[in-house]
Amino acid sequence: MAAPALLLPLAQAIVIPRALARREVVAAAAGALVATLPPLPAAYASMSGAELDALDLASREAEGILLPSGVRLIEVVEGTGPLPSKGSRVYCHFKVWTKGFQSGVPVDSSFIQTRPYSWFLGQSDERIKPGFDEGTLGMREGGWRRLVVPAALAYGQSGLPKGTRGAYLVPPNTDVYVDLRMMDGGSGRCDALLRPPGVSEKGAARLKSISCVLGAP
């Protein structure tokens, strides 16, 4: 499904005086883009701490759906936002553990960079392993999923080395537990703040926003 169009073309949404510096131009453009976007569709955003804790506990015991690949998918909260198709850029927060959901410090997490991680759906990379990517398919913006990913579709025989002394964050041939929350599946809210017009890839990589909401952390 194609991403929904903005309410106004960028050229009509903003008027920038020539005297503005380049940094101000970029900030104004990003602000105008975000202003045209709908609120983040996440049912859990309005839930109490107790309700979130209950969901967390229930999802740890849920059987979920076993995909043919061996990935176990647990739909914690169904998103109501755009449904990205393969090849679309998505932004998700993720955490990975080896001994169960919420079992201590994650071995990897998007929160390390203080921003959702982005990739092209259907194309795994060095951090989004094939099983993580597969478990994201069919997920709408605002959704929350948990995955149990077999080693072969995660870090495999190589594991995830911690350093040069033979220690591992993820030992070889270890299944992993993944928490996924889709922040932008086509609305463009994370793109507007983290990949604004006129900013290079290198510059965009330094931009931070956990929530993809202007003025919020």
Secondary structure, 3 states (H helix, E strand, C coil): CCCCCCCCCHHHHCCCCCCCCHHHHHHHHHHHHHHCCCCCCCHHHHCCHHHHHHHHHHHHHCCCEECCCCCEEEEEECCCCCCCCCCCEEEEEEEEECCCCCCCCCCEEHHHHCCCEEEECCCCCCCCCHHHHHHHCCCCCCCEEEEEECHHHCCCCCCEECCCCCCEEECCCCCEEEEEEEEECCCCHHHHHHCCCCCCHHHHCCCCCCCCCCCCC
